[in-house]
């Protein structure tokens, strides 16, 4: 007898213990969910704000005709930002930083390949298996745009280690990895006036926030700022 699938009951597809704790991939009906240390991070139910993250960065950058700016995506997640960027020919190099080996595996050979397979096969794409803060602080690479989707944003981090990204030192590292005039775009689970102030204090200009309405609760947000 076939047991019907109940959309409201999640099915655990993979569970891993890593250096940063437990990460879990679940399926709820046709939606995939990523859980970190028991806290919901993201799912494949929407993706509008993840795509806006990439589009808003490009529009704020406003490159000259024919230019192909280099992009760094911080956090592979469910793959929406990477897939959206790779579908656009106007980007040059597309580097994506992801510290969780499990998340990379789910995209390369697991269920999330349906989102990201084409993007990962794109010759412009490079996956960097490292911590984002470590990469920003220790690398000499420069980019025209940084699109960061780490944890739940600056005001509520599941992993305490991620708070360093939104600290003065973390924002200074972001600024230093940008070429002059480059754009920083940061996804957040809610708008944050305090984070806007932190961006200005870190030397960024043209600071603003775009909101994305959600079905319930406060809107998602993309914070934008430019290196002078």
CORRAHU-V634035 format. One record per residue. N is the residue number from 1. RES is the residue in three letters. SS is DSSP state (A for helix, B for strand, O for the rest). PSI is psi as a letter, one per 20 degrees, with the letter a starting at -180 (NA if undefined). OMEGA is omega in whole degrees, -180 to 180 (NA if undefined). Layout:
n=N res=RES ss=SS psi=PSI omega=OMEGA
n=N res=RES ss=SS psi=PSI omega=OMEGA
This chain:
n=1 res=UNK ss=O psi=p omega=178
n=2 res=UNK ss=O psi=p omega=178
n=3 res=UNK ss=O psi=p omega=-179
n=4 res=UNK ss=O psi=q omega=177
n=5 res=UNK ss=O psi=p omega=178
n=6 res=UNK ss=O psi=o omega=-174
n=7 res=UNK ss=O psi=h omega=-176
n=8 res=UNK ss=O psi=i omega=-179
n=9 res=UNK ss=O psi=o omega=-178
n=10 res=UNK ss=O psi=q omega=175
n=11 res=UNK ss=B psi=p omega=179
n=12 res=UNK ss=B psi=p omega=-179
n=13 res=UNK ss=B psi=h omega=179
n=14 res=UNK ss=B psi=q omega=178
n=15 res=UNK ss=B psi=p omega=-177
n=16 res=UNK ss=B psi=q omega=169
n=17 res=UNK ss=B psi=p omega=-180
n=18 res=UNK ss=B psi=a omega=-179
n=19 res=UNK ss=O psi=i omega=-179
n=20 res=UNK ss=O psi=j omega=180
n=21 res=UNK ss=B psi=b omega=-175
n=22 res=UNK ss=B psi=p omega=171
n=23 res=UNK ss=B psi=q omega=-175
n=24 res=UNK ss=B psi=p omega=170
n=25 res=UNK ss=B psi=p omega=179
n=26 res=UNK ss=B psi=q omega=173
n=27 res=UNK ss=B psi=p omega=177
n=28 res=UNK ss=B psi=n omega=-172
n=29 res=UNK ss=O psi=d omega=178
n=30 res=UNK ss=O psi=j omega=-176
n=31 res=UNK ss=B psi=p omega=175
n=32 res=UNK ss=B psi=q omega=-179
n=33 res=UNK ss=B psi=q omega=173
n=34 res=UNK ss=B psi=p omega=-179
n=35 res=UNK ss=B psi=p omega=179
n=36 res=UNK ss=B psi=p omega=179
n=37 res=UNK ss=O psi=l omega=176
n=38 res=UNK ss=O psi=i omega=-179
n=39 res=UNK ss=B psi=p omega=177
n=40 res=UNK ss=B psi=p omega=177
n=41 res=UNK ss=B psi=g omega=-174
n=42 res=UNK ss=B psi=r omega=175
n=43 res=UNK ss=B psi=r omega=-177
n=44 res=UNK ss=O psi=k omega=-175
n=45 res=UNK ss=O psi=h omega=-175
n=46 res=UNK ss=O psi=e omega=178
n=47 res=UNK ss=O psi=i omega=-178
n=48 res=UNK ss=A psi=g omega=-176
n=49 res=UNK ss=A psi=h omega=177
n=50 res=UNK ss=A psi=h omega=177
n=51 res=UNK ss=A psi=h omega=177
n=52 res=UNK ss=A psi=h omega=179
n=53 res=UNK ss=A psi=g omega=-179
n=54 res=UNK ss=A psi=g omega=-178
n=55 res=UNK ss=A psi=g omega=-179
n=56 res=UNK ss=A psi=h omega=178
n=57 res=UNK ss=A psi=g omega=-179
n=58 res=UNK ss=A psi=g omega=-180
n=59 res=UNK ss=A psi=h omega=179
n=60 res=UNK ss=A psi=h omega=179
n=61 res=UNK ss=A psi=h omega=178
n=62 res=UNK ss=O psi=m omega=-177
n=63 res=UNK ss=O psi=q omega=178
n=64 res=UNK ss=O psi=q omega=-180
n=65 res=UNK ss=O psi=p omega=178
n=66 res=UNK ss=O psi=i omega=179
n=67 res=UNK ss=O psi=q omega=178
n=68 res=UNK ss=O psi=n omega=-175
n=69 res=UNK ss=O psi=q omega=178
n=70 res=UNK ss=O psi=p omega=-173
n=71 res=UNK ss=B psi=p omega=169
n=72 res=UNK ss=B psi=p omega=175
n=73 res=UNK ss=B psi=p omega=179
n=74 res=UNK ss=B psi=o omega=-179
n=75 res=UNK ss=O psi=o omega=178
n=76 res=UNK ss=O psi=h omega=177
n=77 res=UNK ss=O psi=c omega=178
n=78 res=UNK ss=O psi=j omega=170
n=79 res=UNK ss=O psi=j omega=-176
n=80 res=UNK ss=A psi=g omega=-178
n=81 res=UNK ss=A psi=g omega=179
n=82 res=UNK ss=A psi=g omega=-179
n=83 res=UNK ss=A psi=h omega=-179
n=84 res=UNK ss=A psi=g omega=180
n=85 res=UNK ss=A psi=g omega=-177
n=86 res=UNK ss=A psi=h omega=178
n=87 res=UNK ss=O psi=i omega=-177
n=88 res=UNK ss=O psi=o omega=-177
n=89 res=UNK ss=O psi=i omega=-176
n=90 res=UNK ss=O psi=i omega=175
n=91 res=UNK ss=O psi=q omega=174
n=92 res=UNK ss=O psi=d omega=177
n=93 res=UNK ss=O psi=p omega=177
n=94 res=UNK ss=B psi=o omega=177
n=95 res=UNK ss=B psi=p omega=177
n=96 res=UNK ss=B psi=p omega=-178
n=97 res=UNK ss=B psi=p omega=178
n=98 res=UNK ss=O psi=p omega=-176
n=99 res=UNK ss=O psi=h omega=-177
n=100 res=UNK ss=O psi=o omega=179
n=101 res=UNK ss=A psi=h omega=-179
n=102 res=UNK ss=A psi=g omega=-179
n=103 res=UNK ss=A psi=g omega=177
n=104 res=UNK ss=A psi=g omega=179
n=105 res=UNK ss=A psi=g omega=-179
n=106 res=UNK ss=A psi=h omega=178
n=107 res=UNK ss=A psi=h omega=-176
n=108 res=UNK ss=A psi=h omega=-174
n=109 res=UNK ss=O psi=j omega=-178
n=110 res=UNK ss=O psi=a omega=-174
n=111 res=UNK ss=O psi=h omega=-177
n=112 res=UNK ss=O psi=i omega=175
n=113 res=UNK ss=A psi=h omega=179
n=114 res=UNK ss=A psi=h omega=176
n=115 res=UNK ss=A psi=g omega=-163
n=116 res=UNK ss=A psi=j omega=-173
n=117 res=UNK ss=A psi=g omega=-179
n=118 res=UNK ss=A psi=h omega=-179
n=119 res=UNK ss=A psi=g omega=-180
n=120 res=UNK ss=A psi=h omega=178
n=121 res=UNK ss=A psi=i omega=-180
n=122 res=UNK ss=O psi=p omega=-178
n=123 res=UNK ss=O psi=i omega=178
n=124 res=UNK ss=O psi=i omega=-172
n=125 res=UNK ss=B psi=p omega=174
n=126 res=UNK ss=B psi=p omega=177
n=127 res=UNK ss=B psi=p omega=180
n=128 res=UNK ss=B psi=o omega=-178
n=129 res=UNK ss=O psi=n omega=-178
n=130 res=UNK ss=O psi=r omega=175
n=131 res=UNK ss=O psi=p omega=-175
n=132 res=UNK ss=A psi=g omega=-179
n=133 res=UNK ss=A psi=g omega=178
n=134 res=UNK ss=A psi=h omega=179
n=135 res=UNK ss=A psi=g omega=-179
n=136 res=UNK ss=A psi=h omega=-176
n=137 res=UNK ss=A psi=h omega=-172
n=138 res=UNK ss=A psi=i omega=-178
n=139 res=UNK ss=O psi=q omega=174
n=140 res=UNK ss=O psi=j omega=-179
n=141 res=UNK ss=O psi=q omega=175
n=142 res=UNK ss=O psi=q omega=-179
n=143 res=UNK ss=B psi=r omega=175
n=144 res=UNK ss=B psi=h omega=180
n=145 res=UNK ss=B psi=p omega=172
n=146 res=UNK ss=B psi=p omega=176
n=147 res=UNK ss=B psi=o omega=-171
n=148 res=UNK ss=B psi=p omega=178
n=149 res=UNK ss=O psi=m omega=-173
n=150 res=UNK ss=O psi=p omega=179
n=151 res=UNK ss=O psi=b omega=179
n=152 res=UNK ss=O psi=j omega=179
n=153 res=UNK ss=O psi=a omega=-171
n=154 res=UNK ss=O psi=h omega=-173
n=155 res=UNK ss=O psi=i omega=-178
n=156 res=UNK ss=O psi=n omega=-180
n=157 res=UNK ss=O psi=p omega=176
n=158 res=UNK ss=O psi=g omega=-179
n=159 res=UNK ss=O psi=p omega=-178
n=160 res=UNK ss=A psi=h omega=180
n=161 res=UNK ss=A psi=h omega=-178
n=162 res=UNK ss=A psi=i omega=-179
n=163 res=UNK ss=A psi=h omega=-180
n=164 res=UNK ss=A psi=h omega=180
n=165 res=UNK ss=A psi=h omega=-174
n=166 res=UNK ss=A psi=j omega=178
n=167 res=UNK ss=O psi=r omega=176
n=168 res=UNK ss=A psi=g omega=179
n=169 res=UNK ss=A psi=h omega=179
n=170 res=UNK ss=A psi=g omega=179
n=171 res=UNK ss=A psi=h omega=176
n=172 res=UNK ss=A psi=h omega=177
n=173 res=UNK ss=A psi=h omega=175
n=174 res=UNK ss=A psi=g omega=-180
n=175 res=UNK ss=A psi=g omega=-177
n=176 res=UNK ss=A psi=h omega=179
n=177 res=UNK ss=A psi=i omega=179
n=178 res=UNK ss=B psi=q omega=169
n=179 res=UNK ss=B psi=q omega=177
n=180 res=UNK ss=B psi=p omega=-177
n=181 res=UNK ss=B psi=i omega=-179
n=182 res=UNK ss=B psi=r omega=-173
n=183 res=UNK ss=B psi=p omega=171
n=184 res=UNK ss=B psi=p omega=176
n=185 res=UNK ss=B psi=p omega=-174
n=186 res=UNK ss=B psi=p omega=177
n=187 res=UNK ss=B psi=q omega=177
n=188 res=UNK ss=B psi=q omega=178
n=189 res=UNK ss=O psi=i omega=176
n=190 res=UNK ss=O psi=q omega=176
n=191 res=UNK ss=O psi=q omega=-177
n=192 res=UNK ss=O psi=o omega=176
n=193 res=UNK ss=A psi=h omega=179
n=194 res=UNK ss=A psi=h omega=179
n=195 res=UNK ss=A psi=h omega=174
n=196 res=UNK ss=A psi=g omega=179
n=197 res=UNK ss=A psi=h omega=179
n=198 res=UNK ss=A psi=h omega=177
n=199 res=UNK ss=A psi=g omega=179
n=200 res=UNK ss=A psi=g omega=179
n=201 res=UNK ss=A psi=h omega=180
n=202 res=UNK ss=O psi=j omega=176
n=203 res=UNK ss=O psi=j omega=178
n=204 res=UNK ss=B psi=q omega=177
n=205 res=UNK ss=B psi=r omega=-180
n=206 res=UNK ss=B psi=l omega=-178
n=207 res=UNK ss=B psi=p omega=177
n=208 res=UNK ss=B psi=r omega=-177
n=209 res=UNK ss=B psi=p omega=172
n=210 res=UNK ss=B psi=p omega=-178
n=211 res=UNK ss=B psi=q omega=178
n=212 res=UNK ss=B psi=o omega=-179
n=213 res=UNK ss=O psi=q omega=177
n=214 res=UNK ss=O psi=r omega=-175
n=215 res=UNK ss=O psi=h omega=-180
n=216 res=UNK ss=O psi=q omega=174
n=217 res=UNK ss=O psi=a omega=-177
n=218 res=UNK ss=O psi=q omega=-178
n=219 res=UNK ss=O psi=q omega=166
n=220 res=UNK ss=B psi=r omega=-178
n=221 res=UNK ss=B psi=q omega=169
n=222 res=UNK ss=B psi=o omega=177
n=223 res=UNK ss=B psi=p omega=-178
n=224 res=UNK ss=B psi=q omega=178
n=225 res=UNK ss=B psi=q omega=-178
n=226 res=UNK ss=B psi=q omega=169
n=227 res=UNK ss=B psi=p omega=-179
n=228 res=UNK ss=O psi=NA omega=NA
